Amino acid sequence: MNMESQMMKMNGFLSAIMDIGELLLTHGAEVNRVEDTISRLCRAYGFIRSDVFTITSSIVASARMPDGQTITQTRRIRERDTDLGKVELVNGLSRRVCAAPLPLEALQEEIRKIQQMKKGSDGLKLAMYMMISASLSVFFGGFWMDGLAAALSGMVLFGTLWVSSLLKLNSILQTMICSALTALTVSVLVRAGIGVQPDKIMIGNIMLVIPGIQLTNSLRDMINGDMISGLLNMSEALLKAVSVAMGFAIILLVGV
């Protein structure tokens, strides 16, 4: 194999490895896991050294080949959500590859399968939003009618989140708008006689939009020494939490 074809092949492997790192970062994995996975895969495919730098919005990886040449690739991360099922699948794939490296085409096919894997149906998600809202409302001291109101307002919350995601709204603005519309729905339901304690109903809804996983990952990143990523993640999580509070507070202060 000549030098040029070898370089193209190794570029292909690094690109596939970056795809794996991107899948992890965009679906809820912490930064340390992303960097460790990319480094291990680089070693599995014959790179003698790899240097990986990851923050919440970018991945940069430089890998040195046995002949001394270095390949560098970057990925800009623009959207993130939480899908721990995909994270688990990627972890399983990386372990299999580290134990027995796959050919490039097979590796790309495995990555493509994970990328194209769909989440649960919208109907199932809607049912879960309603059930969780109702359960938490009752858990925190609400009556059964409050649980019913929480289920209905949870349905509105899911609908507004779904529409705002289609519109590609900024996540902070999206959270504030969805919280405000949900609070408005709760007020209307209570006035209509469905539900008694609006605070208990809103608690059930608020728990669905609190960025708990993101806040936890930020603390893990800082504990692992990834201070930049940890602070960025924490800042975003706190801003989202503030936007949730503002969305509900605006409706309550206006007295709708």
C-alpha positions as CSV (number, residue, x, y, z in Angstrom):
1,M,0.0,0.0,0.0
2,N,1.5,3.3,-1.0
3,M,1.8,6.4,1.2
4,E,-1.2,8.2,-0.2
5,S,-3.6,5.3,0.1
6,Q,-2.4,4.6,3.6
7,M,-3.0,8.2,4.6
8,M,-6.6,8.0,3.1
9,K,-7.3,4.8,5.0
10,M,-6.1,6.2,8.3
11,N,-8.1,9.4,7.7
12,G,-11.1,7.2,7.1
13,F,-10.6,5.4,10.4
14,L,-10.1,8.7,12.3
15,S,-13.3,10.1,10.7
16,A,-15.2,7.0,11.8
17,I,-13.8,7.3,15.3
18,M,-14.8,11.0,15.4
19,D,-18.3,9.9,14.4
20,I,-18.4,7.7,17.5
21,G,-17.2,10.5,19.7
22,E,-19.8,12.8,18.2
23,L,-22.5,10.2,18.9
24,L,-21.5,10.0,22.6
25,L,-21.2,13.8,23.1
26,T,-24.5,14.6,21.4
27,H,-26.5,12.0,23.3
28,G,-25.5,12.7,26.9
29,A,-22.1,11.2,27.6
30,E,-19.6,13.1,29.7
31,V,-16.5,14.6,28.2
32,N,-14.1,12.2,29.9
33,R,-15.9,9.2,28.3
34,V,-15.7,10.8,24.9
35,E,-12.0,11.5,25.1
36,D,-11.2,8.1,26.5
37,T,-13.2,6.3,23.9
38,I,-11.6,8.2,21.0
39,S,-8.1,7.6,22.5
40,R,-8.7,3.8,22.9
41,L,-10.1,3.4,19.4
42,C,-7.1,5.3,17.9
43,R,-4.8,2.9,19.6
44,A,-6.9,-0.1,18.4
45,Y,-6.4,1.1,14.8
46,G,-2.7,1.6,14.9
47,F,-2.2,5.2,15.8
48,I,0.8,5.4,18.2
49,R,-0.4,8.6,19.9
50,S,-3.6,10.6,20.1
51,D,-4.5,13.9,21.7
52,V,-8.1,14.7,22.2
53,F,-9.7,17.9,23.4
54,T,-13.4,18.0,23.9
55,I,-15.8,20.6,25.2
56,T,-19.6,20.7,25.0
57,S,-19.6,22.2,21.5
58,S,-16.5,20.8,19.8
59,I,-14.2,17.8,19.5
60,V,-10.6,18.1,18.3
61,A,-8.4,15.0,17.8
62,S,-4.9,14.7,16.5
63,A,-3.5,11.2,15.9
64,R,0.0,10.2,15.0
65,M,0.7,7.4,12.6
66,P,3.6,4.9,13.0
67,D,5.5,6.7,10.2
68,G,5.4,10.0,12.2
69,Q,2.7,11.8,10.2
70,T,-0.1,13.4,12.1
71,I,-3.8,13.6,11.2
72,T,-6.1,16.2,12.8
73,Q,-9.8,16.4,12.6
74,T,-12.4,18.5,14.3
75,R,-16.2,18.3,14.9
76,R,-18.5,21.2,15.7
77,I,-21.4,20.0,18.0
78,R,-24.5,22.2,17.5
79,E,-27.3,20.1,18.9
80,R,-27.4,17.8,22.0
81,D,-30.1,15.8,23.6
82,T,-30.2,12.8,26.0
83,D,-30.4,9.3,24.6
84,L,-28.6,6.9,26.9
85,G,-29.7,4.0,24.8
86,K,-27.4,5.2,22.0
87,V,-24.6,5.9,24.4
88,E,-24.9,2.3,25.6
89,L,-24.8,1.0,22.0
90,V,-21.8,3.1,21.2
91,N,-20.0,1.9,24.3
92,G,-20.7,-1.7,23.3
93,L,-19.4,-1.0,19.8
94,S,-16.2,0.6,21.1
95,R,-15.5,-2.3,23.4
96,R,-15.9,-4.8,20.5
97,V,-13.7,-2.8,18.2
98,C,-11.0,-2.4,20.8
99,A,-11.0,-6.2,21.3
100,A,-11.1,-7.0,17.6
101,P,-10.9,-4.0,15.2
102,L,-13.4,-4.0,12.3
103,P,-12.6,-3.2,8.7
104,L,-13.4,0.4,7.8
105,E,-16.6,-0.4,5.9
106,A,-17.9,-2.6,8.6
107,L,-17.2,0.0,11.3
108,Q,-19.0,2.7,9.2
109,E,-22.0,0.4,8.8
110,E,-22.2,-0.2,12.6
111,I,-22.0,3.5,13.2
112,R,-24.7,4.2,10.6
113,K,-27.0,1.7,12.3
114,I,-26.7,3.6,15.6
115,Q,-27.1,7.0,13.9
116,Q,-30.3,5.9,12.2
117,M,-31.8,4.2,15.2
118,K,-35.0,5.9,16.1
119,K,-36.2,6.8,19.6
120,G,-39.6,5.7,20.9
121,S,-42.6,6.8,19.0
122,D,-44.1,10.2,19.7
123,G,-47.2,8.5,21.2
124,L,-45.1,6.7,23.7
125,K,-43.2,9.9,24.6
126,L,-46.5,11.7,25.1
127,A,-47.8,9.0,27.4
128,M,-44.6,9.1,29.4
129,Y,-44.8,12.9,29.8
130,M,-48.4,12.6,31.0
131,M,-47.7,9.7,33.4
132,I,-44.5,11.2,34.9
133,S,-46.2,14.6,35.4
134,A,-49.2,13.1,37.1
135,S,-47.1,10.8,39.3
136,L,-44.7,13.5,40.5
137,S,-47.6,15.9,41.2
138,V,-49.2,13.4,43.5
139,F,-45.9,12.3,45.0
140,F,-45.2,15.9,46.1
141,G,-48.5,16.3,47.8
142,G,-51.1,16.9,45.2
143,F,-54.6,15.3,45.0
144,W,-55.7,12.9,42.3
145,M,-57.4,15.8,40.5
146,D,-54.0,17.6,40.6
147,G,-52.5,14.5,39.0
148,L,-55.0,14.6,36.2
149,A,-54.4,18.3,35.6
150,A,-50.6,17.6,35.6
151,A,-51.1,14.9,33.0
152,L,-53.0,17.3,30.8
153,S,-50.5,20.1,31.2
154,G,-47.7,17.6,30.6
155,M,-49.4,16.9,27.3
156,V,-49.2,20.6,26.4
157,L,-45.5,20.7,27.6
158,F,-44.7,17.8,25.3
159,G,-46.5,19.4,22.3
160,T,-44.7,22.8,22.8
161,L,-41.3,21.1,23.1
162,W,-42.0,19.1,20.0
163,V,-43.1,22.2,18.0
164,S,-40.2,24.3,19.3
165,S,-37.7,21.6,18.4
166,L,-39.0,21.6,14.8
167,L,-38.5,25.4,14.7
168,K,-34.9,24.9,15.9
169,L,-35.3,27.5,18.7
170,N,-32.5,28.3,21.1
171,S,-32.6,25.8,24.0
172,I,-32.8,28.6,26.6
173,L,-35.7,30.4,24.8
174,Q,-37.3,27.0,24.1
175,T,-37.4,26.1,27.7
176,M,-38.8,29.5,28.8
177,I,-41.6,29.4,26.2
178,C,-42.6,25.9,27.0
179,S,-42.6,26.6,30.8
180,A,-44.7,29.7,30.3
181,L,-47.3,27.9,28.1
182,T,-47.4,25.0,30.6
183,A,-48.0,27.4,33.5
184,L,-50.7,29.1,31.5
185,T,-52.4,25.7,30.9
186,V,-52.2,24.9,34.6
187,S,-53.9,28.2,35.5
188,V,-56.7,27.6,33.0
189,L,-57.2,24.0,34.2
190,V,-57.5,25.1,37.8
191,R,-60.0,27.8,37.0
192,A,-62.0,25.2,35.1
193,G,-62.1,23.0,38.2
194,I,-59.6,20.4,37.0
195,G,-57.0,20.5,39.8
196,V,-56.9,22.2,43.1
197,Q,-53.3,23.1,43.9
198,P,-51.5,24.8,41.0
199,D,-48.1,24.7,42.7
200,K,-48.3,20.9,43.0
201,I,-49.4,20.5,39.4
202,M,-46.6,22.8,38.2
203,I,-44.0,20.8,40.2
204,G,-44.9,17.7,38.2
205,N,-44.3,19.6,35.0
206,I,-41.1,21.4,36.1
207,M,-39.4,18.1,36.9
208,L,-39.6,17.1,33.2
209,V,-37.6,20.1,32.0
210,I,-35.0,20.5,34.8
211,P,-31.6,19.7,33.2
212,G,-30.6,17.1,35.8
213,I,-28.4,14.9,33.7
214,Q,-26.5,17.9,32.3
215,L,-25.9,19.3,35.7
216,T,-24.6,15.9,36.9
217,N,-22.3,15.6,33.9
218,S,-20.9,19.0,34.6
219,L,-20.0,18.0,38.1
220,R,-18.4,14.8,36.9
221,D,-16.4,16.7,34.3
222,M,-15.0,19.0,36.9
223,I,-14.2,16.1,39.3
224,N,-12.3,14.5,36.4
225,G,-10.3,17.6,35.8
226,D,-12.2,18.8,32.7
227,M,-12.8,22.3,34.2
228,I,-13.7,24.1,30.9
229,S,-16.3,21.5,29.9
230,G,-17.7,21.3,33.4
231,L,-18.1,25.0,33.7
232,L,-19.7,25.4,30.3
233,N,-22.1,22.5,31.0
234,M,-22.9,23.9,34.4
235,S,-23.5,27.4,33.0
236,E,-25.9,26.1,30.4
237,A,-27.7,23.9,32.9
238,L,-28.1,26.8,35.3
239,L,-29.4,29.1,32.5
240,K,-31.9,26.4,31.6
241,A,-33.0,26.1,35.2
242,V,-33.4,29.9,35.4
243,S,-35.4,29.9,32.2
244,V,-37.7,27.3,33.5
245,A,-38.3,29.3,36.7
246,M,-38.8,32.5,34.7
247,G,-41.3,30.9,32.3
248,F,-43.5,29.7,35.2
249,A,-42.9,32.9,37.2
250,I,-44.0,35.2,34.4
251,I,-47.5,33.6,34.3
252,L,-47.8,33.6,38.1
253,L,-46.8,37.2,38.4
254,V,-49.1,38.3,35.7
255,G,-51.8,36.5,37.5
256,V,-53.3,34.8,34.5
